[in-house]
Amino acid sequence: MSDTREQIPRISMLWLLCGLLLLIVPHVARLPVWVTVLLLACMGWRLLIFAGWVGFPARWLKITIVMVALPLTVVQYRSLGIGLDTAVCLLILGVVFKLLEMRDRRDIQIVIALSYVLAMLGFIYTQTILATLHAIVCFILITATMLSLYRDNARNTLRDNGRLAVTLVLQSIPLTIALFILVPRISPLWSMPLPVSSSTNMGVSDEMTPGDITNLGRSGELAFRVSFNGEAPAHEDLNWRGLVLDFFDGRTWRRAGSTLQTYQMLQRFPTTFRGVPLGEPVAYDVILEPTQQSWVYALQLADIRTDGMVQDRNYLLITDKPITQRYRYEARSYLQHQSDLELSTPLRARALQLPEGNLNPRTAALAAQMRAAAASEMDYATAVLRLFREEPFYYTLTPPALGDESIDEFMFTTREGFCGHYAGSFVYMMREAGIPARVVVGYQGGEYNPYEDYTLVYQYNAHAWAEVWFEGEGWVRFDPTAAVAPERITLWVESIFADQPGFMEDAGFSMMRFRDTQWLNTLRLRLEAVDYAWNRWVVSYDEQMQMQLLGSWFGENARQGLLVVLGSVIVLFFMLAGWLLLRLGQAGQHDHATRIYLDLLRELAVCGLPRQRGEAPGDYCRRVTLLRPEYAQALQQVTAQFEAIAYKRNSRSAPPGDSTAAQLKALENTSWQLRRRLLSPWRRLLVSLGLAS
């Protein structure tokens, strides 16, 4: 026969099942369907065991489930190694499988410990406010499970366990915040690239085929947020430079080289800042959404201010590893500048490259004709822009498909396209005339959020423009889109494309769809502002920010101050913990009924009704009844119930501990009803301020 003291209380199982169900919910979207079904089946089986309708599964069945689930999981994720998703899936399966063999407290303690680990694993995927609140609720449920294992039957109720679990978790938050701020920040040892679904929109890529950037116009996903140190530039100056595409195969523009190889080379042979600033810089910091790419975006001629980042020959900012989570960096840019006043032979050759064969003869002939009629290279570029402006070209999110002679078909047949069509055709015509030119892709514009004073850039802000090199001037920016649709540059994209078919059609259910409703749009921006503040001050809190914060407190002695404050917090914590242990130890000398009664007396003392030294419960009740008649009935009932339990306990005719759980429960309920009146937050505030007695 098993020891009843080691049996799992039924209420503990109820808490545990609720906690595990809530823990698994965020992972369902990443789990295979069969895994989700298996998890629910195992939890349902345990629930039937809990109800006494079925027994524990046979040993051979448990082994079969494990032997089938393990290889299926590995095959499902198509990985012979243990990737992140595979490891999380196996851990979830292991925890739920453990439910089917839990028989005593030792087993459930293992599941509780693993449940805490599962709650923390969610932060690998996301660190949003909702994820944090979800983790706190999970911690409460798991803590309530642990408490229910060791409480006596009189207090082992859903309400008591939940209330104590909430108290413990809330009490831990101040210490958590202190340690978060003060403990030296280091890069997490478990950091690893996160796998991304193929359906996830990663934004601008390192190649551009007519229609690629058009597809981004269908997405309302956030690309990045920007906060300026000072006044923000005008909307038309918000050109977020990304990649330079200088190789053309007749249909697709590509970037030459690999970002990883470029980063490694620049680490060994760093380049110097080659631009010529012509004005004051604009300083800003960016929080970039995960892209799974190794480059970031900045305004023209950026000077990087973040470690782990280099700048290549084309002014592309490259990171040391793919961006798998939100990434914060600082930069400053010179909007007025000159760059590459001297063009090297390799760069000139790349900026003049054309595909072999005469793939677009009509455009080549037009370029030759217009170049012959122009007095200079600048006049020729201006003439091509005038061609786009004066001829019937149209800017649209739904351009027709193009064939092999894509430039000719666009220039002479369809004449409908997005920014990629115009930028690619413009650069092609420059190269046909022997003028170095290249395509630049990134984002243009953004939405200003007044509640946190920052700018949001969405995927539909993706843009492509051209850069042309002139002798004595360097690279000069041209935007053919501005010639066809100038409002695309000066106005917000959403105000231009709102009525076009296809705009944000991939956004699904998004608050962006309600931007035309004033109060919903205000709510959207306020929620976005809260999320931005969370990401800026919590998620992005790193060693550099920590040193800046401590530097504002301690000046140059930031590191020494950190050690002093951290040591003081630890000492204070242990002193407080020791005091609480002593107090709880003294309180533990009383039986449950006495603790309930003393808790009520403390609340009455706060309200100005302290019990006098040596005053018996009956005498105290009569005195309070005269002073506060409104408490008379409830206090008389509590006193009678307490005296009945206490006198029965002290009676020689009755053995100690003979008080029934029903009597204790009645005393607790009556006491709680009275304490609810005393514990009114508004009344307590008035009493503490001396405005009420």
C-alpha positions as CSV (number, residue, x, y, z in Angstrom):
1,M,0.0,0.0,0.0
2,S,1.4,3.4,-1.0
3,D,2.1,6.1,1.7
4,T,-0.9,8.5,1.7
5,R,1.5,11.3,2.5
6,E,3.1,10.8,-0.9
7,Q,-0.1,10.7,-2.9
8,I,-0.8,13.6,-5.3
9,P,-3.7,15.7,-4.0
10,R,-6.6,16.0,-6.5
11,I,-6.5,19.8,-6.4
12,S,-2.8,19.7,-7.4
13,M,-3.6,17.7,-10.5
14,L,-6.3,20.2,-11.4
15,W,-3.8,23.1,-11.1
16,L,-1.2,21.3,-13.1
17,L,-3.4,20.4,-16.0
18,C,-4.6,24.0,-16.3
19,G,-1.0,25.3,-16.1
20,L,0.2,22.8,-18.8
21,L,-2.6,23.6,-21.1
22,L,-1.9,27.3,-20.9
23,L,1.9,26.7,-21.4
24,I,1.3,24.7,-24.6
25,V,-1.1,27.2,-26.2
26,P,1.6,29.6,-27.6
27,H,3.5,26.7,-29.1
28,V,0.6,25.2,-31.0
29,A,1.2,27.2,-34.1
30,R,4.8,25.8,-34.3
31,L,3.9,22.2,-33.5
32,P,2.8,19.6,-36.1
33,V,-1.0,18.9,-35.9
34,W,-0.4,15.3,-34.9
35,V,1.7,16.4,-31.9
36,T,-1.0,18.8,-30.8
37,V,-3.6,15.9,-31.0
38,L,-1.3,13.6,-29.1
39,L,-0.8,16.2,-26.4
40,L,-4.5,16.7,-26.0
41,A,-5.1,13.0,-25.9
42,C,-2.5,12.4,-23.2
43,M,-3.9,15.3,-21.1
44,G,-7.4,13.9,-21.6
45,W,-6.3,10.5,-20.5
46,R,-4.8,11.9,-17.4
47,L,-8.1,13.8,-16.8
48,L,-9.9,10.5,-17.0
49,I,-7.5,9.0,-14.5
50,F,-8.1,12.0,-12.3
51,A,-11.9,11.3,-12.5
52,G,-11.3,7.6,-11.7
53,W,-12.8,6.4,-15.0
54,V,-9.7,4.7,-16.4
55,G,-6.4,3.3,-15.1
56,F,-2.8,4.1,-15.9
57,P,-1.7,3.0,-19.4
58,A,0.3,-0.3,-19.7
59,R,4.1,-0.2,-19.9
60,W,4.2,-1.5,-23.4
61,L,1.8,1.3,-24.6
62,K,3.9,4.0,-23.0
63,I,7.0,2.6,-24.7
64,T,5.3,2.4,-28.0
65,I,4.1,6.0,-27.8
66,V,7.6,7.3,-27.1
67,M,9.3,5.1,-29.8
68,V,6.8,6.3,-32.4
69,A,6.7,10.0,-31.4
70,L,10.5,10.5,-31.2
71,P,11.4,9.6,-34.9
72,L,8.2,11.2,-36.2
73,T,9.2,14.5,-34.5
74,V,12.7,14.4,-36.1
75,V,11.3,13.6,-39.5
76,Q,8.6,16.2,-39.2
77,Y,11.2,19.0,-38.7
78,R,13.4,17.4,-41.4
79,S,16.5,17.6,-39.2
80,L,18.9,14.8,-38.2
81,G,20.3,17.1,-35.6
82,I,18.5,18.7,-32.6
83,G,17.2,22.1,-33.8
84,L,15.5,24.6,-31.5
85,D,11.9,23.7,-32.6
86,T,12.7,20.0,-32.4
87,A,14.1,20.4,-28.9
88,V,11.1,22.4,-27.7
89,C,8.7,19.9,-29.2
90,L,10.5,16.9,-27.6
91,L,10.5,18.7,-24.2
92,I,6.8,19.4,-24.4
93,L,6.1,15.8,-25.3
94,G,8.3,14.6,-22.5
95,V,6.5,16.8,-19.9
96,V,3.0,15.6,-21.1
97,F,4.1,12.0,-21.3
98,K,5.2,12.2,-17.7
99,L,1.5,12.9,-16.8
100,L,0.7,9.3,-17.8
101,E,3.0,7.8,-15.1
102,M,2.7,10.3,-12.3
103,R,1.9,8.4,-9.1
104,D,3.5,10.3,-6.2
105,R,4.8,13.7,-5.2
106,R,8.3,13.1,-6.5
107,D,6.9,12.7,-10.0
108,I,4.8,15.8,-10.0
109,Q,7.8,17.8,-8.6
110,I,9.7,16.9,-11.7
111,V,6.8,18.0,-13.9
112,I,6.5,21.3,-12.0
113,A,10.3,22.0,-12.4
114,L,10.0,21.3,-16.2
115,S,6.9,23.5,-16.4
116,Y,8.9,26.5,-15.1
117,V,11.5,25.7,-17.9
118,L,8.7,25.6,-20.5
119,A,7.4,29.0,-19.3
120,M,10.8,30.5,-19.9
121,L,11.3,28.9,-23.3
122,G,8.6,31.0,-24.7
123,F,10.9,34.0,-24.4
124,I,13.2,32.5,-27.0
125,Y,10.5,33.1,-29.6
126,T,9.0,36.4,-28.5
127,Q,9.5,38.9,-25.7
128,T,6.4,41.0,-26.1
129,I,4.3,42.4,-23.3
130,L,1.6,39.8,-23.9
131,A,4.2,37.0,-23.8
132,T,5.4,38.4,-20.4
133,L,1.9,38.5,-19.0
134,H,1.3,35.0,-20.3
135,A,4.4,33.8,-18.5
136,I,3.4,35.5,-15.3
137,V,0.0,33.7,-15.4
138,C,1.8,30.4,-16.1
139,F,4.1,31.0,-13.1
140,I,1.1,31.6,-10.9
141,L,-0.6,28.4,-11.9
142,I,2.6,26.4,-11.5
143,T,3.3,28.0,-8.1
144,A,-0.3,27.2,-7.0
145,T,0.4,23.6,-8.0
146,M,3.5,23.4,-5.9
147,L,1.7,25.1,-2.9
148,S,-1.2,22.7,-3.1
149,L,1.2,19.7,-2.5
150,Y,2.1,20.8,1.0
151,R,-0.9,22.7,2.5
152,D,-3.2,21.2,5.0
153,N,-6.7,20.2,3.9
154,A,-8.4,23.2,5.6
155,R,-6.5,25.7,3.5
156,N,-6.0,23.6,0.4
157,T,-8.6,25.3,-1.7
158,L,-8.6,26.9,-5.2
159,R,-9.1,30.4,-3.7
160,D,-6.5,30.1,-1.0
161,N,-3.9,28.5,-3.3
162,G,-4.5,31.0,-6.0
163,R,-4.4,34.0,-3.7
164,L,-1.1,32.8,-2.1
165,A,0.4,32.0,-5.5
166,V,-0.5,35.5,-6.8
167,T,1.0,37.1,-3.7
168,L,4.3,35.1,-4.1
169,V,4.7,35.9,-7.8
170,L,3.9,39.6,-7.2
171,Q,6.3,39.8,-4.3
172,S,9.0,38.4,-6.6
173,I,8.6,41.1,-9.2
174,P,10.4,44.0,-7.4
175,L,13.5,41.7,-6.8
176,T,13.2,40.6,-10.5
177,I,13.2,44.2,-11.7
178,A,16.2,45.1,-9.4
179,L,18.2,42.1,-10.6
180,F,17.2,42.8,-14.3
181,I,18.6,46.4,-14.0
182,L,21.7,45.6,-11.9
183,V,23.0,42.2,-12.9
184,P,25.7,42.6,-15.5
185,R,24.3,42.1,-19.0
186,I,25.8,39.4,-21.2
187,S,24.8,37.8,-24.4
188,P,22.6,34.8,-23.7
189,L,24.5,31.5,-24.1
190,W,21.5,29.8,-25.6
191,S,21.1,32.4,-28.4
192,M,20.6,30.6,-31.8
193,P,18.9,31.4,-35.1
194,L,15.2,30.8,-35.1
195,P,13.7,28.8,-37.9
196,V,11.2,30.8,-39.9
197,S,8.2,29.6,-41.9
198,S,8.4,29.9,-45.6
199,S,5.2,31.9,-45.5
200,T,6.7,34.5,-43.3
201,N,7.4,37.8,-45.1
202,M,11.1,38.7,-44.6
203,G,10.9,42.0,-46.5
204,V,13.5,43.3,-48.9
205,S,15.7,40.5,-50.3
206,D,19.1,40.7,-52.1
207,E,17.6,40.4,-55.6
208,M,14.7,42.1,-57.4
209,T,12.5,40.8,-60.2
210,P,9.7,43.0,-61.4
211,G,6.9,42.4,-59.0
212,D,8.9,41.4,-55.9
213,I,8.6,44.8,-54.2
214,T,5.1,45.0,-55.5
215,N,4.3,42.0,-53.3
216,L,5.5,43.8,-50.2
217,G,2.9,46.4,-50.9
218,R,0.4,43.8,-50.0
219,S,1.8,43.4,-46.5
220,G,1.0,45.6,-43.5
221,E,3.7,43.9,-41.3
222,L,6.1,46.2,-39.4
223,A,9.6,46.5,-40.8
224,F,11.3,48.7,-38.1
225,R,10.8,51.6,-35.7
226,V,12.9,54.7,-35.6
227,S,13.4,57.3,-32.9
228,F,15.2,60.5,-33.9
229,N,17.4,62.5,-31.5
230,G,15.8,65.8,-32.3
231,E,13.6,66.9,-35.1
232,A,12.8,64.2,-37.7
233,P,13.6,64.9,-41.3
234,A,10.8,65.6,-43.8
235,H,8.9,62.6,-45.1
236,E,10.4,62.8,-48.6
237,D,13.9,62.6,-47.0
238,L,13.2,59.3,-45.2
239,N,15.0,57.1,-47.7
240,W,16.1,54.0,-45.7
241,R,18.9,52.7,-47.7
242,G,19.5,48.9,-47.8
243,L,21.1,46.9,-50.6
244,V,22.8,48.0,-53.8
245,L,21.8,45.7,-56.7
246,D,24.4,46.1,-59.5
247,F,24.2,42.9,-61.5
248,F,21.4,42.5,-64.1
249,D,20.8,39.2,-66.1
250,G,18.1,40.6,-68.3
251,R,15.2,40.1,-65.8
252,T,16.5,40.1,-62.2
253,W,18.7,42.6,-60.4
254,R,21.1,41.0,-57.9
255,R,23.7,41.9,-55.3
256,A,27.1,40.6,-56.0
257,G,28.9,38.8,-53.2
258,S,27.9,37.3,-49.8
259,T,27.2,39.4,-46.7
260,L,29.0,36.8,-44.5
261,Q,32.2,36.9,-46.7
262,T,32.0,40.7,-46.9
263,Y,31.7,41.0,-43.1
264,Q,34.7,38.7,-42.5
265,M,36.8,40.6,-45.0
266,L,35.9,43.9,-43.5
267,Q,36.7,42.7,-40.1
268,R,40.2,41.8,-41.2
269,F,40.6,44.8,-43.5
270,P,38.3,47.6,-42.2
271,T,37.4,50.4,-44.6
272,T,37.4,54.1,-43.8
273,F,34.5,56.6,-44.0
274,R,34.6,57.7,-47.7
275,G,31.7,60.1,-47.8
276,V,32.0,63.9,-47.8
277,P,29.5,65.4,-45.3
278,L,27.9,68.7,-46.4
279,G,25.7,69.4,-43.4
280,E,24.8,68.4,-39.9
281,P,24.1,64.8,-39.1
282,V,20.8,63.3,-38.1
283,A,21.1,60.9,-35.1
284,Y,18.6,58.1,-34.5
285,D,18.2,54.6,-33.2
286,V,16.3,51.8,-34.9
287,I,14.5,48.7,-33.6
288,L,14.5,46.3,-36.5
289,E,12.0,43.4,-36.7
290,P,13.5,39.9,-37.4
291,T,14.5,39.5,-41.0
292,Q,16.8,36.4,-41.0
293,Q,19.2,38.5,-43.0
294,S,22.5,40.0,-42.2
295,W,21.9,43.7,-43.2
296,V,20.1,46.6,-41.7
297,Y,18.7,49.9,-43.0
298,A,19.7,53.5,-42.5
299,L,19.4,56.9,-44.0
300,Q,21.9,58.1,-46.6
301,L,25.6,58.1,-45.7
302,A,25.3,56.5,-42.3
303,D,27.9,56.5,-39.6
304,I,27.4,53.4,-37.5
305,R,27.3,53.7,-33.7
306,T,26.8,50.0,-32.7
307,D,29.3,47.2,-32.2
308,G,29.1,44.0,-34.3
309,M,28.4,45.9,-37.5
310,V,30.5,47.0,-40.5
311,Q,29.9,49.1,-43.6
312,D,30.9,47.8,-47.1
313,R,32.0,49.6,-50.2
314,N,28.4,50.4,-51.2
315,Y,27.5,51.8,-47.8
316,L,25.5,48.7,-46.8
317,L,25.5,48.1,-43.0
318,I,26.2,44.4,-42.3
319,T,25.8,42.6,-39.0
320,D,27.9,39.7,-37.7
321,K,25.0,37.2,-37.8
322,P,21.5,37.0,-39.2
323,I,18.8,39.0,-37.3
324,T,16.6,36.4,-35.8
325,Q,15.1,38.6,-33.1
326,R,14.4,42.3,-32.7
327,Y,17.6,44.1,-33.2
328,R,18.4,47.6,-31.9
329,Y,21.2,49.8,-33.3
330,E,22.2,53.5,-33.4
331,A,23.4,55.5,-36.3
332,R,23.7,59.0,-37.6
333,S,23.4,60.1,-41.2
334,Y,24.4,63.0,-43.4
335,L,21.5,63.7,-45.7
336,Q,23.5,66.3,-47.6
337,H,26.7,64.7,-48.8
338,Q,28.9,63.5,-51.6
339,S,30.2,60.0,-52.0
340,D,32.8,58.2,-54.2
341,L,34.1,61.3,-56.1
342,E,36.6,58.9,-57.7
343,L,35.2,55.6,-59.0
344,S,37.5,52.7,-59.1
345,T,37.8,50.5,-62.1
346,P,36.1,47.4,-60.5
347,L,33.2,49.5,-59.3
348,R,32.8,51.2,-62.7
349,A,32.7,47.9,-64.4
350,R,30.0,46.6,-62.1
351,A,28.0,49.8,-62.5
352,L,28.1,49.4,-66.3
353,Q,27.4,45.7,-66.5
354,L,24.7,44.6,-69.0
355,P,23.5,41.1,-69.9
356,E,25.1,39.5,-73.0
357,G,23.0,39.7,-76.1
358,N,20.6,42.4,-77.2
359,L,17.7,41.4,-75.0
360,N,15.9,44.8,-75.1
361,P,16.7,46.3,-78.5
362,R,14.0,49.0,-78.5
363,T,15.1,50.4,-75.1
364,A,18.7,50.4,-76.3
365,A,17.8,52.3,-79.4
366,L,15.8,54.8,-77.4
367,A,18.7,55.3,-75.0
368,A,21.1,55.9,-77.8
369,Q,18.8,58.4,-79.5
370,M,18.1,60.4,-76.3
371,R,21.8,60.4,-75.3
372,A,22.8,61.8,-78.6
373,A,20.3,64.6,-78.2
374,A,21.5,65.5,-74.7
375,A,24.3,67.9,-74.1
376,S,25.6,66.2,-71.0
377,E,25.1,63.1,-68.9
378,M,23.1,65.0,-66.3
379,D,20.8,66.4,-69.1
380,Y,20.4,62.8,-70.4
381,A,19.3,61.6,-66.9
382,T,16.9,64.5,-66.6
383,A,15.5,63.7,-70.1
384,V,14.8,60.1,-69.1
385,L,12.9,61.3,-65.9
386,R,10.9,63.7,-68.1
387,L,10.0,60.8,-70.4
388,F,8.5,58.9,-67.4
389,R,6.7,62.1,-66.3
390,E,5.2,63.1,-69.6
391,E,4.5,59.8,-71.3
392,P,1.4,57.8,-70.1
393,F,3.2,55.7,-67.4
394,Y,1.2,54.5,-64.4
395,Y,2.1,53.6,-60.9
396,T,0.2,50.6,-59.7
397,L,0.3,47.6,-57.2
398,T,-1.1,45.2,-59.8
399,P,1.2,45.5,-62.9
400,P,0.8,43.0,-65.7
401,A,3.4,40.1,-66.0
402,L,6.5,40.7,-68.1
403,G,8.3,38.3,-70.5
404,D,11.9,37.8,-71.4
405,E,12.3,41.3,-72.9
406,S,11.0,42.8,-69.6
407,I,12.5,46.3,-70.1
408,D,11.1,46.6,-73.7
409,E,7.7,45.3,-72.7
410,F,7.5,47.7,-69.7
411,M,8.8,50.8,-71.6
412,F,6.7,50.3,-74.8
413,T,3.7,48.0,-74.0
414,T,2.4,47.8,-70.5
415,R,3.8,51.1,-69.0
416,E,2.3,50.1,-65.6
417,G,4.5,49.2,-62.7
418,F,5.7,49.7,-59.2
419,C,8.9,51.3,-58.0
420,G,11.1,48.3,-59.0
421,H,9.9,48.6,-62.6
422,Y,10.9,52.3,-62.9
423,A,14.2,52.1,-61.0
424,G,15.3,49.0,-63.0
425,S,14.4,50.6,-66.4
426,F,16.0,53.9,-65.5
427,V,19.3,52.2,-64.5
428,Y,19.2,50.1,-67.6
429,M,18.9,53.2,-69.8
430,M,21.8,54.8,-68.0
431,R,24.0,51.9,-68.6
432,E,23.0,51.6,-72.2
433,A,24.3,55.2,-72.5
434,G,27.6,54.3,-70.9
435,I,26.8,56.1,-67.6
436,P,27.6,54.1,-64.3
437,A,24.3,53.5,-62.4
438,R,22.9,51.0,-59.9
439,V,19.6,50.0,-58.2
440,V,19.2,50.7,-54.5
441,V,16.4,48.9,-52.5
442,G,15.2,49.8,-49.1
443,Y,12.2,51.7,-47.6
444,Q,10.8,55.1,-48.1
445,G,8.8,57.2,-45.7
446,G,7.0,55.9,-42.6
447,E,4.1,56.6,-40.2
448,Y,4.7,59.0,-37.3
449,N,3.4,58.0,-33.9
450,P,2.9,61.1,-31.7
451,Y,2.5,59.2,-28.4
452,E,6.1,58.1,-28.2
453,D,7.6,60.5,-30.8
454,Y,8.9,57.8,-33.3
455,T,8.3,56.6,-36.8
456,L,7.0,53.2,-37.9
457,V,8.1,51.8,-41.2
458,Y,6.0,49.0,-42.7
459,Q,6.7,46.4,-45.4
460,Y,4.4,48.4,-47.8
461,N,7.0,51.2,-47.5
462,A,9.5,49.1,-49.5
463,H,11.0,51.1,-52.3
464,A,13.6,51.0,-55.0
465,W,15.4,54.0,-56.5
466,A,18.5,54.6,-58.7
467,E,22.0,56.1,-58.1
468,V,24.0,57.5,-61.0
469,W,27.6,58.4,-60.9
470,F,28.8,61.7,-62.4
471,E,32.3,63.0,-62.7
472,G,33.1,65.5,-59.9
473,E,29.8,64.8,-58.1
474,G,30.0,61.1,-57.2
475,W,26.8,59.1,-56.7
476,V,23.6,61.1,-57.2
477,R,20.2,59.8,-56.2
478,F,17.4,59.6,-58.7
479,D,13.9,58.4,-58.0
480,P,12.0,57.7,-61.3
481,T,8.9,56.9,-59.1
482,A,8.8,60.5,-58.1
483,A,8.5,61.5,-61.7
484,V,5.5,59.2,-62.3
485,A,3.8,59.5,-58.9
486,P,5.4,62.3,-56.8
487,E,2.7,61.8,-54.1
488,R,4.3,58.4,-53.4
489,I,7.3,60.2,-52.0
490,T,5.7,63.2,-50.3
491,L,2.6,61.5,-48.9
492,W,2.0,58.4,-46.8
493,V,1.7,55.2,-48.8
494,E,-1.6,54.2,-47.2
495,S,-3.2,57.5,-48.3
496,I,-2.2,56.7,-51.9
497,F,-3.0,53.0,-52.3
498,A,-6.0,52.8,-49.9
499,D,-8.3,52.3,-52.9
500,Q,-6.0,50.1,-55.0
501,P,-6.8,46.4,-55.2
502,G,-4.1,44.3,-53.5
503,F,-3.0,46.9,-51.0
504,M,-2.5,45.1,-47.6
505,E,-4.4,42.1,-48.8
506,D,-2.0,39.9,-47.0
507,A,-2.4,41.7,-43.7
508,G,-5.1,39.4,-42.5
509,F,-6.9,40.7,-39.3
510,S,-4.7,43.7,-38.5
511,M,-5.4,46.9,-36.6
512,M,-4.0,48.6,-39.7
513,R,-7.3,47.8,-41.5
514,F,-9.1,50.2,-39.1
515,R,-6.8,53.2,-39.6
516,D,-9.6,55.1,-41.2
517,T,-11.7,54.9,-37.9
518,Q,-10.4,57.7,-35.6
519,W,-10.8,56.1,-32.2
520,L,-9.6,52.6,-33.4
521,N,-6.6,54.2,-35.1
522,T,-5.8,56.2,-31.9
523,L,-6.0,52.9,-29.9
524,R,-3.7,51.2,-32.4
525,L,-1.1,54.0,-32.1
526,R,-1.3,54.0,-28.3
527,L,-0.9,50.2,-28.1
528,E,2.0,50.4,-30.6
529,A,3.6,53.1,-28.5
530,V,3.4,50.9,-25.4
531,D,5.0,48.0,-27.4
532,Y,7.7,50.3,-28.7
533,A,8.6,51.6,-25.2
534,W,8.7,48.0,-24.0
535,N,11.1,46.9,-26.8
536,R,13.2,50.0,-26.4
537,W,13.7,49.9,-22.6
538,V,13.2,46.3,-21.7
539,V,13.9,43.9,-24.6
540,S,16.8,46.1,-25.9
541,Y,18.3,46.6,-22.4
542,D,21.9,45.5,-23.0
543,E,25.3,46.2,-21.5
544,Q,25.7,49.5,-23.3
545,M,22.3,50.8,-22.0
546,Q,23.1,49.5,-18.5
547,M,26.4,51.4,-18.4
548,Q,24.6,54.6,-19.7
549,L,22.0,54.2,-16.9
550,L,24.5,53.6,-14.2
551,G,26.7,56.4,-15.6
552,S,23.9,58.8,-15.1
553,W,23.8,57.7,-11.4
554,F,27.4,57.3,-10.6
555,G,29.3,59.2,-13.3
556,E,32.6,57.7,-14.2
557,N,32.4,55.1,-11.4
558,A,29.6,53.3,-13.1
559,R,31.1,49.8,-12.7
560,Q,32.1,50.3,-9.1
561,G,28.6,51.7,-8.4
562,L,27.0,48.7,-10.0
563,L,28.9,46.4,-7.6
564,V,27.9,48.5,-4.6
565,V,24.2,48.7,-5.5
566,L,24.0,45.0,-6.5
567,G,25.7,44.0,-3.2
568,S,23.3,46.2,-1.3
569,V,20.3,44.7,-3.0
570,I,21.4,41.2,-2.2
571,V,22.1,42.0,1.4
572,L,18.8,43.8,1.8
573,F,17.0,40.8,0.2
574,F,18.6,38.3,2.6
575,M,17.8,40.5,5.6
576,L,14.2,40.8,4.5
577,A,14.0,37.0,3.8
578,G,15.4,36.4,7.3
579,W,12.9,38.7,8.9
580,L,10.0,37.1,7.1
581,L,11.2,33.6,8.1
582,L,11.4,34.7,11.7
583,R,7.9,36.2,11.5
584,L,6.5,33.2,9.8
585,G,8.1,31.0,12.3
586,Q,6.4,32.8,15.1
587,A,3.2,32.7,13.3
588,G,3.6,29.0,12.6
589,Q,3.3,28.4,16.4
590,H,-0.4,29.2,16.2
591,D,-3.0,26.8,14.9
592,H,-5.0,27.7,11.9
593,A,-8.0,29.1,13.7
594,T,-5.8,31.4,15.8
595,R,-4.0,32.6,12.7
596,I,-7.3,33.5,11.0
597,Y,-8.5,35.4,14.1
598,L,-5.1,37.3,14.5
599,D,-5.2,38.3,10.8
600,L,-8.6,39.9,11.4
601,L,-7.4,41.7,14.5
602,R,-4.5,43.2,12.5
603,E,-6.9,44.6,9.9
604,L,-9.1,46.0,12.6
605,A,-6.1,47.7,14.2
606,V,-5.3,49.4,10.9
607,C,-8.8,50.8,11.0
608,G,-8.2,52.3,14.5
609,L,-9.6,49.4,16.6
610,P,-6.5,47.7,18.2
611,R,-7.0,45.0,20.7
612,Q,-5.7,45.9,24.2
613,R,-3.1,43.8,25.9
614,G,-4.7,40.9,27.8
615,E,-8.2,41.6,26.4
616,A,-10.2,38.4,25.9
617,P,-12.0,37.8,22.5
618,G,-15.4,38.3,24.0
619,D,-14.5,41.6,25.8
620,Y,-12.8,42.9,22.6
621,C,-16.0,42.1,20.6
622,R,-18.2,43.9,23.0
623,R,-16.0,47.0,23.0
624,V,-15.8,47.1,19.2
625,T,-19.5,46.6,19.0
626,L,-20.1,49.8,21.0
627,L,-17.6,51.8,18.9
628,R,-18.6,50.4,15.5
629,P,-22.1,49.0,15.5
630,E,-21.8,48.3,11.7
631,Y,-19.3,45.6,12.4
632,A,-21.3,44.1,15.4
633,Q,-23.0,41.2,13.7
634,A,-20.0,40.0,11.7
635,L,-17.6,40.3,14.5
636,Q,-19.9,38.6,17.0
637,Q,-20.2,35.7,14.6
638,V,-16.4,35.4,14.1
639,T,-15.8,35.6,17.8
640,A,-18.4,32.9,18.6
641,Q,-16.9,30.6,15.9
642,F,-13.4,31.2,17.2
643,E,-14.3,30.6,20.8
644,A,-16.1,27.4,19.9
645,I,-13.0,26.0,18.2
646,A,-10.5,27.3,20.7
647,Y,-12.4,26.2,23.8
648,K,-13.1,22.8,22.3
649,R,-9.4,22.5,21.5
650,N,-8.4,23.4,25.0
651,S,-11.1,21.2,26.7
652,R,-9.8,18.2,28.5
653,S,-12.8,16.2,27.4
654,A,-11.9,16.6,23.8
655,P,-8.7,15.5,22.2
656,P,-6.5,18.2,20.6
657,G,-7.1,18.8,16.9
658,D,-10.7,17.6,17.2
659,S,-11.9,20.8,15.4
660,T,-13.5,19.8,12.1
661,A,-12.5,21.2,8.7
662,A,-16.1,22.5,8.4
663,Q,-15.8,24.7,11.5
664,L,-12.5,26.1,10.2
665,K,-14.0,26.8,6.8
666,A,-17.0,28.6,8.4
667,L,-14.6,30.7,10.5
668,E,-12.5,31.5,7.5
669,N,-15.5,32.5,5.3
670,T,-17.0,34.7,8.0
671,S,-13.7,36.4,8.7
672,W,-13.1,37.0,5.1
673,Q,-16.5,38.6,4.6
674,L,-15.6,41.1,7.4
675,R,-12.1,41.7,6.1
676,R,-13.5,42.5,2.6
677,R,-15.2,45.5,4.1
678,L,-12.1,46.5,6.0
679,L,-9.8,45.8,3.0
680,S,-11.5,48.2,0.7
681,P,-8.7,49.9,-1.3
682,W,-10.3,53.3,-1.1
683,R,-10.9,53.0,2.7
684,R,-7.4,51.8,3.3
685,L,-6.0,54.8,1.4
686,L,-8.1,57.2,3.4
687,V,-7.0,55.6,6.7
688,S,-3.3,55.6,5.8
689,L,-3.6,59.3,4.9
690,G,-5.4,60.1,8.1
691,L,-8.6,61.2,6.3
692,A,-10.7,58.5,7.9
693,S,-10.7,56.5,11.1
